[in-house]
Amino acid sequence: MKTLKLTETELVSIKVALYSHIQQMRKDIEQAKREGKDTSFQEQALQDAQQAFEALSFAQ
């Protein structure tokens, strides 16, 4: 594992992109549930993305 140093702007850009991705994942899960599809894999991916977003809150 390697440590990266990011500028504040880079960190904000990553957080915005991840947040947008999380929002799209939520919409996709809702749609899949309406269609009666299995969403377990998508829900796990969403949980992972949310944890990554939370971890970025501690980044400096």
N, CA, C and O atoms as a Maestro MAE file, in Angstrom:
{
 s_m_m2io_version
 :::
 2.0.0
}

f_m_ct {
 s_m_title
 :::
 protein
 m_atom[240] {
  # First column is atom index #
  i_m_mmod_type
  r_m_x_coord
  r_m_y_coord
  r_m_z_coord
  i_m_residue_number
  s_m_chain_name
  s_m_pdb_residue_name
  s_m_pdb_atom_name
  i_m_atomic_number
  :::
  1 25 0.840 -1.171 0.000 1 A "MET " " N  " 7
  2 3 0.000 0.000 0.000 1 A "MET " " CA " 6
  3 2 0.886 1.234 0.000 1 A "MET " " C  " 6
  4 15 1.922 1.271 0.664 1 A "MET " " O  " 8
  5 25 0.467 2.244 -0.752 2 A "LYS " " N  " 7
  6 3 1.271 3.440 -0.883 2 A "LYS " " CA " 6
  7 2 0.480 4.656 -0.381 2 A "LYS " " C  " 6
  8 15 -0.730 4.745 -0.588 2 A "LYS " " O  " 8
  9 25 1.157 5.564 0.263 3 A "THR " " N  " 7
  10 3 0.530 6.786 0.749 3 A "THR " " CA " 6
  11 2 0.633 7.858 -0.323 3 A "THR " " C  " 6
  12 15 1.693 8.066 -0.914 3 A "THR " " O  " 8
  13 25 -0.472 8.529 -0.562 4 A "LEU " " N  " 7
  14 3 -0.502 9.611 -1.543 4 A "LEU " " CA " 6
  15 2 -0.731 10.931 -0.841 4 A "LEU " " C  " 6
  16 15 -1.454 11.003 0.153 4 A "LEU " " O  " 8
  17 25 -0.117 11.963 -1.358 5 A "LYS " " N  " 7
  18 3 -0.372 13.305 -0.848 5 A "LYS " " CA " 6
  19 2 -1.214 14.026 -1.890 5 A "LYS " " C  " 6
  20 15 -0.840 14.134 -3.057 5 A "LYS " " O  " 8
  21 25 -2.368 14.519 -1.432 6 A "LEU " " N  " 7
  22 3 -3.292 15.201 -2.323 6 A "LEU " " CA " 6
  23 2 -3.467 16.644 -1.887 6 A "LEU " " C  " 6
  24 15 -3.385 16.973 -0.704 6 A "LEU " " O  " 8
  25 25 -3.710 17.494 -2.871 7 A "THR " " N  " 7
  26 3 -4.068 18.867 -2.530 7 A "THR " " CA " 6
  27 2 -5.515 18.870 -2.070 7 A "THR " " C  " 6
  28 15 -6.246 17.905 -2.290 7 A "THR " " O  " 8
  29 25 -5.921 19.943 -1.440 8 A "GLU " " N  " 7
  30 3 -7.313 20.063 -0.992 8 A "GLU " " CA " 6
  31 2 -8.259 19.966 -2.186 8 A "GLU " " C  " 6
  32 15 -9.316 19.343 -2.088 8 A "GLU " " O  " 8
  33 25 -7.894 20.569 -3.299 9 A "THR " " N  " 7
  34 3 -8.728 20.535 -4.501 9 A "THR " " CA " 6
  35 2 -8.867 19.112 -5.030 9 A "THR " " C  " 6
  36 15 -9.959 18.704 -5.427 9 A "THR " " O  " 8
  37 25 -7.781 18.360 -5.040 10 A "GLU " " N  " 7
  38 3 -7.834 16.973 -5.502 10 A "GLU " " CA " 6
  39 2 -8.721 16.125 -4.592 10 A "GLU " " C  " 6
  40 15 -9.505 15.303 -5.066 10 A "GLU " " O  " 8
  41 25 -8.592 16.329 -3.303 11 A "LEU " " N  " 7
  42 3 -9.403 15.578 -2.343 11 A "LEU " " CA " 6
  43 2 -10.886 15.895 -2.522 11 A "LEU " " C  " 6
  44 15 -11.723 14.993 -2.508 11 A "LEU " " O  " 8
  45 25 -11.203 17.158 -2.688 12 A "VAL " " N  " 7
  46 3 -12.597 17.553 -2.897 12 A "VAL " " CA " 6
  47 2 -13.126 16.948 -4.190 12 A "VAL " " C  " 6
  48 15 -14.267 16.488 -4.231 12 A "VAL " " O  " 8
  49 25 -12.332 16.940 -5.229 13 A "SER " " N  " 7
  50 3 -12.756 16.359 -6.514 13 A "SER " " CA " 6
  51 2 -13.067 14.873 -6.367 13 A "SER " " C  " 6
  52 15 -14.053 14.388 -6.921 13 A "SER " " O  " 8
  53 25 -12.243 14.161 -5.636 14 A "ILE " " N  " 7
  54 3 -12.470 12.730 -5.411 14 A "ILE " " CA " 6
  55 2 -13.753 12.519 -4.611 14 A "ILE " " C  " 6
  56 15 -14.552 11.637 -4.927 14 A "ILE " " O  " 8
  57 25 -13.945 13.330 -3.577 15 A "LYS " " N  " 7
  58 3 -15.144 13.186 -2.749 15 A "LYS " " CA " 6
  59 2 -16.412 13.485 -3.543 15 A "LYS " " C  " 6
  60 15 -17.419 12.794 -3.390 15 A "LYS " " O  " 8
  61 25 -16.367 14.507 -4.385 16 A "VAL " " N  " 7
  62 3 -17.533 14.857 -5.211 16 A "VAL " " CA " 6
  63 2 -17.844 13.733 -6.185 16 A "VAL " " C  " 6
  64 15 -19.005 13.356 -6.351 16 A "VAL " " O  " 8
  65 25 -16.815 13.196 -6.829 17 A "ALA " " N  " 7
  66 3 -17.020 12.098 -7.781 17 A "ALA " " CA " 6
  67 2 -17.583 10.872 -7.075 17 A "ALA " " C  " 6
  68 15 -18.496 10.226 -7.590 17 A "ALA " " O  " 8
  69 25 -17.056 10.550 -5.918 18 A "LEU " " N  " 7
  70 3 -17.532 9.387 -5.173 18 A "LEU " " CA " 6
  71 2 -18.965 9.603 -4.701 18 A "LEU " " C  " 6
  72 15 -19.776 8.680 -4.756 18 A "LEU " " O  " 8
  73 25 -19.285 10.801 -4.242 19 A "TYR " " N  " 7
  74 3 -20.644 11.097 -3.801 19 A "TYR " " CA " 6
  75 2 -21.631 10.951 -4.967 19 A "TYR " " C  " 6
  76 15 -22.711 10.384 -4.801 19 A "TYR " " O  " 8
  77 25 -21.262 11.456 -6.125 20 A "SER " " N  " 7
  78 3 -22.115 11.327 -7.309 20 A "SER " " CA " 6
  79 2 -22.324 9.865 -7.676 20 A "SER " " C  " 6
  80 15 -23.427 9.457 -8.040 20 A "SER " " O  " 8
  81 25 -21.260 9.084 -7.576 21 A "HIS " " N  " 7
  82 3 -21.338 7.653 -7.867 21 A "HIS " " CA " 6
  83 2 -22.278 6.954 -6.876 21 A "HIS " " C  " 6
  84 15 -23.067 6.093 -7.265 21 A "HIS " " O  " 8
  85 25 -22.188 7.326 -5.610 22 A "ILE " " N  " 7
  86 3 -23.055 6.748 -4.582 22 A "ILE " " CA " 6
  87 2 -24.520 7.065 -4.895 22 A "ILE " " C  " 6
  88 15 -25.384 6.194 -4.788 22 A "ILE " " O  " 8
  89 25 -24.793 8.306 -5.278 23 A "GLN " " N  " 7
  90 3 -26.164 8.688 -5.613 23 A "GLN " " CA " 6
  91 2 -26.689 7.859 -6.787 23 A "GLN " " C  " 6
  92 15 -27.832 7.402 -6.764 23 A "GLN " " O  " 8
  93 25 -25.856 7.665 -7.813 24 A "GLN " " N  " 7
  94 3 -26.280 6.872 -8.967 24 A "GLN " " CA " 6
  95 2 -26.499 5.412 -8.579 24 A "GLN " " C  " 6
  96 15 -27.433 4.772 -9.063 24 A "GLN " " O  " 8
  97 25 -25.652 4.893 -7.717 25 A "MET " " N  " 7
  98 3 -25.809 3.517 -7.253 25 A "MET " " CA " 6
  99 2 -27.136 3.351 -6.523 25 A "MET " " C  " 6
  100 15 -27.818 2.342 -6.703 25 A "MET " " O  " 8
  101 25 -27.510 4.325 -5.704 26 A "ARG " " N  " 7
  102 3 -28.786 4.261 -4.985 26 A "ARG " " CA " 6
  103 2 -29.959 4.214 -5.966 26 A "ARG " " C  " 6
  104 15 -30.898 3.438 -5.786 26 A "ARG " " O  " 8
  105 25 -29.897 5.046 -6.997 27 A "LYS " " N  " 7
  106 3 -30.957 5.050 -8.012 27 A "LYS " " CA " 6
  107 2 -31.021 3.709 -8.733 27 A "LYS " " C  " 6
  108 15 -32.105 3.178 -8.977 27 A "LYS " " O  " 8
  109 25 -29.856 3.165 -9.072 28 A "ASP " " N  " 7
  110 3 -29.803 1.868 -9.756 28 A "ASP " " CA " 6
  111 2 -30.390 0.749 -8.894 28 A "ASP " " C  " 6
  112 15 -31.095 -0.128 -9.394 28 A "ASP " " O  " 8
  113 25 -30.094 0.789 -7.607 29 A "ILE " " N  " 7
  114 3 -30.619 -0.218 -6.683 29 A "ILE " " CA " 6
  115 2 -32.136 -0.104 -6.589 29 A "ILE " " C  " 6
  116 15 -32.841 -1.112 -6.620 29 A "ILE " " O  " 8
  117 25 -32.636 1.125 -6.476 30 A "GLU " " N  " 7
  118 3 -34.083 1.332 -6.435 30 A "GLU " " CA " 6
  119 2 -34.755 0.758 -7.675 30 A "GLU " " C  " 6
  120 15 -35.759 0.053 -7.575 30 A "GLU " " O  " 8
  121 25 -34.202 1.059 -8.834 31 A "GLN " " N  " 7
  122 3 -34.754 0.577 -10.096 31 A "GLN " " CA " 6
  123 2 -34.729 -0.952 -10.156 31 A "GLN " " C  " 6
  124 15 -35.709 -1.580 -10.555 31 A "GLN " " O  " 8
  125 25 -33.615 -1.536 -9.761 32 A "ALA " " N  " 7
  126 3 -33.486 -2.998 -9.795 32 A "ALA " " CA " 6
  127 2 -34.499 -3.652 -8.852 32 A "ALA " " C  " 6
  128 15 -35.074 -4.690 -9.180 32 A "ALA " " O  " 8
  129 25 -34.714 -3.048 -7.692 33 A "LYS " " N  " 7
  130 3 -35.691 -3.597 -6.745 33 A "LYS " " CA " 6
  131 2 -37.097 -3.529 -7.325 33 A "LYS " " C  " 6
  132 15 -37.881 -4.465 -7.168 33 A "LYS " " O  " 8
  133 25 -37.421 -2.417 -8.002 34 A "ARG " " N  " 7
  134 3 -38.741 -2.303 -8.632 34 A "ARG " " CA " 6
  135 2 -38.937 -3.376 -9.696 34 A "ARG " " C  " 6
  136 15 -40.053 -3.837 -9.935 34 A "ARG " " O  " 8
  137 25 -37.837 -3.763 -10.329 35 A "GLU " " N  " 7
  138 3 -37.895 -4.788 -11.377 35 A "GLU " " CA " 6
  139 2 -37.791 -6.199 -10.808 35 A "GLU " " C  " 6
  140 15 -37.828 -7.181 -11.549 35 A "GLU " " O  " 8
  141 25 -37.661 -6.291 -9.483 36 A "GLY " " N  " 7
  142 3 -37.611 -7.594 -8.836 36 A "GLY " " CA " 6
  143 2 -36.270 -8.301 -8.956 36 A "GLY " " C  " 6
  144 15 -36.191 -9.519 -8.796 36 A "GLY " " O  " 8
  145 25 -35.226 -7.550 -9.234 37 A "LYS " " N  " 7
  146 3 -33.896 -8.150 -9.396 37 A "LYS " " CA " 6
  147 2 -33.175 -8.251 -8.055 37 A "LYS " " C  " 6
  148 15 -33.493 -7.534 -7.107 37 A "LYS " " O  " 8
  149 25 -32.208 -9.146 -7.995 38 A "ASP " " N  " 7
  150 3 -31.369 -9.298 -6.809 38 A "ASP " " CA " 6
  151 2 -30.390 -8.124 -6.757 38 A "ASP " " C  " 6
  152 15 -29.663 -7.874 -7.718 38 A "ASP " " O  " 8
  153 25 -30.376 -7.416 -5.647 39 A "THR " " N  " 7
  154 3 -29.515 -6.235 -5.513 39 A "THR " " CA " 6
  155 2 -28.411 -6.430 -4.474 39 A "THR " " C  " 6
  156 15 -27.752 -5.466 -4.083 39 A "THR " " O  " 8
  157 25 -28.207 -7.647 -4.032 40 A "SER " " N  " 7
  158 3 -27.241 -7.871 -2.948 40 A "SER " " CA " 6
  159 2 -25.833 -7.419 -3.330 40 A "SER " " C  " 6
  160 15 -25.131 -6.819 -2.517 40 A "SER " " O  " 8
  161 25 -25.420 -7.706 -4.565 41 A "PHE " " N  " 7
  162 3 -24.084 -7.288 -4.987 41 A "PHE " " CA " 6
  163 2 -23.991 -5.763 -5.050 41 A "PHE " " C  " 6
  164 15 -23.001 -5.178 -4.611 41 A "PHE " " O  " 8
  165 25 -25.023 -5.126 -5.596 42 A "GLN " " N  " 7
  166 3 -25.036 -3.666 -5.695 42 A "GLN " " CA " 6
  167 2 -25.055 -3.018 -4.313 42 A "GLN " " C  " 6
  168 15 -24.403 -1.999 -4.084 42 A "GLN " " O  " 8
  169 25 -25.805 -3.618 -3.403 43 A "GLU " " N  " 7
  170 3 -25.880 -3.061 -2.055 43 A "GLU " " CA " 6
  171 2 -24.544 -3.176 -1.332 43 A "GLU " " C  " 6
  172 15 -24.178 -2.284 -0.567 43 A "GLU " " O  " 8
  173 25 -23.815 -4.257 -1.563 44 A "GLN " " N  " 7
  174 3 -22.487 -4.400 -0.964 44 A "GLN " " CA " 6
  175 2 -21.522 -3.365 -1.551 44 A "GLN " " C  " 6
  176 15 -20.722 -2.768 -0.831 44 A "GLN " " O  " 8
  177 25 -21.612 -3.165 -2.857 45 A "ALA " " N  " 7
  178 3 -20.763 -2.166 -3.514 45 A "ALA " " CA " 6
  179 2 -21.090 -0.769 -2.989 45 A "ALA " " C  " 6
  180 15 -20.192 0.049 -2.790 45 A "ALA " " O  " 8
  181 25 -22.380 -0.496 -2.765 46 A "LEU " " N  " 7
  182 3 -22.790 0.796 -2.210 46 A "LEU " " CA " 6
  183 2 -22.224 0.980 -0.811 46 A "LEU " " C  " 6
  184 15 -21.723 2.053 -0.475 46 A "LEU " " O  " 8
  185 25 -22.303 -0.054 -0.006 47 A "GLN " " N  " 7
  186 3 -21.760 0.023 1.358 47 A "GLN " " CA " 6
  187 2 -20.252 0.291 1.322 47 A "GLN " " C  " 6
  188 15 -19.743 1.089 2.110 47 A "GLN " " O  " 8
  189 25 -19.551 -0.364 0.423 48 A "ASP " " N  " 7
  190 3 -18.105 -0.148 0.286 48 A "ASP " " CA " 6
  191 2 -17.812 1.295 -0.119 48 A "ASP " " C  " 6
  192 15 -16.896 1.922 0.413 48 A "ASP " " O  " 8
  193 25 -18.593 1.813 -1.060 49 A "ALA " " N  " 7
  194 3 -18.392 3.183 -1.517 49 A "ALA " " CA " 6
  195 2 -18.672 4.181 -0.391 49 A "ALA " " C  " 6
  196 15 -17.965 5.179 -0.252 49 A "ALA " " O  " 8
  197 25 -19.699 3.911 0.407 50 A "GLN " " N  " 7
  198 3 -20.016 4.790 1.531 50 A "GLN " " CA " 6
  199 2 -18.900 4.779 2.570 50 A "GLN " " C  " 6
  200 15 -18.571 5.817 3.145 50 A "GLN " " O  " 8
  201 25 -18.325 3.615 2.807 51 A "GLN " " N  " 7
  202 3 -17.209 3.526 3.750 51 A "GLN " " CA " 6
  203 2 -15.995 4.290 3.228 51 A "GLN " " C  " 6
  204 15 -15.292 4.952 3.992 51 A "GLN " " O  " 8
  205 25 -15.758 4.192 1.929 52 A "ALA " " N  " 7
  206 3 -14.641 4.937 1.333 52 A "ALA " " CA " 6
  207 2 -14.879 6.440 1.469 52 A "ALA " " C  " 6
  208 15 -13.953 7.189 1.781 52 A "ALA " " O  " 8
  209 25 -16.109 6.881 1.238 53 A "PHE " " N  " 7
  210 3 -16.433 8.291 1.378 53 A "PHE " " CA " 6
  211 2 -16.195 8.762 2.815 53 A "PHE " " C  " 6
  212 15 -15.618 9.827 3.035 53 A "PHE " " O  " 8
  213 25 -16.638 7.970 3.781 54 A "GLU " " N  " 7
  214 3 -16.415 8.307 5.186 54 A "GLU " " CA " 6
  215 2 -14.934 8.370 5.521 54 A "GLU " " C  " 6
  216 15 -14.501 9.244 6.273 54 A "GLU " " O  " 8
  217 25 -14.163 7.457 4.973 55 A "ALA " " N  " 7
  218 3 -12.724 7.441 5.230 55 A "ALA " " CA " 6
  219 2 -12.064 8.711 4.688 55 A "ALA " " C  " 6
  220 15 -11.115 9.225 5.280 55 A "ALA " " O  " 8
  221 25 -12.568 9.207 3.571 56 A "LEU " " N  " 7
  222 3 -12.008 10.430 3.002 56 A "LEU " " CA " 6
  223 2 -12.254 11.638 3.893 56 A "LEU " " C  " 6
  224 15 -11.552 12.643 3.786 56 A "LEU " " O  " 8
  225 25 -13.234 11.546 4.762 57 A "SER " " N  " 7
  226 3 -13.507 12.652 5.689 57 A "SER " " CA " 6
  227 2 -12.351 12.841 6.672 57 A "SER " " C  " 6
  228 15 -12.163 13.924 7.226 57 A "SER " " O  " 8
  229 25 -11.586 11.779 6.877 58 A "PHE " " N  " 7
  230 3 -10.456 11.847 7.805 58 A "PHE " " CA " 6
  231 2 -9.146 12.190 7.103 58 A "PHE " " C  " 6
  232 15 -8.121 12.406 7.750 58 A "PHE " " O  " 8
  233 25 -9.192 12.237 5.776 59 A "ALA " " N  " 7
  234 3 -7.974 12.538 5.017 59 A "ALA " " CA " 6
  235 2 -7.608 13.998 5.183 59 A "ALA " " C  " 6
  236 15 -8.472 14.863 5.329 59 A "ALA " " O  " 8
  237 25 -6.313 14.255 5.159 60 A "GLN " " N  " 7
  238 3 -5.830 15.635 5.289 60 A "GLN " " CA " 6
  239 2 -4.958 15.998 4.118 60 A "GLN " " C  " 6
  240 15 -4.456 17.120 4.046 60 A "GLN " " O  " 8
  :::
 }
 m_bond[239] {
  # First column is bond index #
  i_m_from
  i_m_to
  i_m_order
  :::
  1 1 2 1
  2 2 3 1
  3 3 4 2
  4 3 5 1
  5 5 6 1
  6 6 7 1
  7 7 8 2
  8 7 9 1
  9 9 10 1
  10 10 11 1
  11 11 12 2
  12 11 13 1
  13 13 14 1
  14 14 15 1
  15 15 16 2
  16 15 17 1
  17 17 18 1
  18 18 19 1
  19 19 20 2
  20 19 21 1
  21 21 22 1
  22 22 23 1
  23 23 24 2
  24 23 25 1
  25 25 26 1
  26 26 27 1
  27 27 28 2
  28 27 29 1
  29 29 30 1
  30 30 31 1
  31 31 32 2
  32 31 33 1
  33 33 34 1
  34 34 35 1
  35 35 36 2
  36 35 37 1
  37 37 38 1
  38 38 39 1
  39 39 40 2
  40 39 41 1
  41 41 42 1
  42 42 43 1
  43 43 44 2
  44 43 45 1
  45 45 46 1
  46 46 47 1
  47 47 48 2
  48 47 49 1
  49 49 50 1
  50 50 51 1
  51 51 52 2
  52 51 53 1
  53 53 54 1
  54 54 55 1
  55 55 56 2
  56 55 57 1
  57 57 58 1
  58 58 59 1
  59 59 60 2
  60 59 61 1
  61 61 62 1
  62 62 63 1
  63 63 64 2
  64 63 65 1
  65 65 66 1
  66 66 67 1
  67 67 68 2
  68 67 69 1
  69 69 70 1
  70 70 71 1
  71 71 72 2
  72 71 73 1
  73 73 74 1
  74 74 75 1
  75 75 76 2
  76 75 77 1
  77 77 78 1
  78 78 79 1
  79 79 80 2
  80 79 81 1
  81 81 82 1
  82 82 83 1
  83 83 84 2
  84 83 85 1
  85 85 86 1
  86 86 87 1
  87 87 88 2
  88 87 89 1
  89 89 90 1
  90 90 91 1
  91 91 92 2
  92 91 93 1
  93 93 94 1
  94 94 95 1
  95 95 96 2
  96 95 97 1
  97 97 98 1
  98 98 99 1
  99 99 100 2
  100 99 101 1
  101 101 102 1
  102 102 103 1
  103 103 104 2
  104 103 105 1
  105 105 106 1
  106 106 107 1
  107 107 108 2
  108 107 109 1
  109 109 110 1
  110 110 111 1
  111 111 112 2
  112 111 113 1
  113 113 114 1
  114 114 115 1
  115 115 116 2
  116 115 117 1
  117 117 118 1
  118 118 119 1
  119 119 120 2
  120 119 121 1
  121 121 122 1
  122 122 123 1
  123 123 124 2
  124 123 125 1
  125 125 126 1
  126 126 127 1
  127 127 128 2
  128 127 129 1
  129 129 130 1
  130 130 131 1
  131 131 132 2
  132 131 133 1
  133 133 134 1
  134 134 135 1
  135 135 136 2
  136 135 137 1
  137 137 138 1
  138 138 139 1
  139 139 140 2
  140 139 141 1
  141 141 142 1
  142 142 143 1
  143 143 144 2
  144 143 145 1
  145 145 146 1
  146 146 147 1
  147 147 148 2
  148 147 149 1
  149 149 150 1
  150 150 151 1
  151 151 152 2
  152 151 153 1
  153 153 154 1
  154 154 155 1
  155 155 156 2
  156 155 157 1
  157 157 158 1
  158 158 159 1
  159 159 160 2
  160 159 161 1
  161 161 162 1
  162 162 163 1
  163 163 164 2
  164 163 165 1
  165 165 166 1
  166 166 167 1
  167 167 168 2
  168 167 169 1
  169 169 170 1
  170 170 171 1
  171 171 172 2
  172 171 173 1
  173 173 174 1
  174 174 175 1
  175 175 176 2
  176 175 177 1
  177 177 178 1
  178 178 179 1
  179 179 180 2
  180 179 181 1
  181 181 182 1
  182 182 183 1
  183 183 184 2
  184 183 185 1
  185 185 186 1
  186 186 187 1
  187 187 188 2
  188 187 189 1
  189 189 190 1
  190 190 191 1
  191 191 192 2
  192 191 193 1
  193 193 194 1
  194 194 195 1
  195 195 196 2
  196 195 197 1
  197 197 198 1
  198 198 199 1
  199 199 200 2
  200 199 201 1
  201 201 202 1
  202 202 203 1
  203 203 204 2
  204 203 205 1
  205 205 206 1
  206 206 207 1
  207 207 208 2
  208 207 209 1
  209 209 210 1
  210 210 211 1
  211 211 212 2
  212 211 213 1
  213 213 214 1
  214 214 215 1
  215 215 216 2
  216 215 217 1
  217 217 218 1
  218 218 219 1
  219 219 220 2
  220 219 221 1
  221 221 222 1
  222 222 223 1
  223 223 224 2
  224 223 225 1
  225 225 226 1
  226 226 227 1
  227 227 228 2
  228 227 229 1
  229 229 230 1
  230 230 231 1
  231 231 232 2
  232 231 233 1
  233 233 234 1
  234 234 235 1
  235 235 236 2
  236 235 237 1
  237 237 238 1
  238 238 239 1
  239 239 240 2
  :::
 }
}
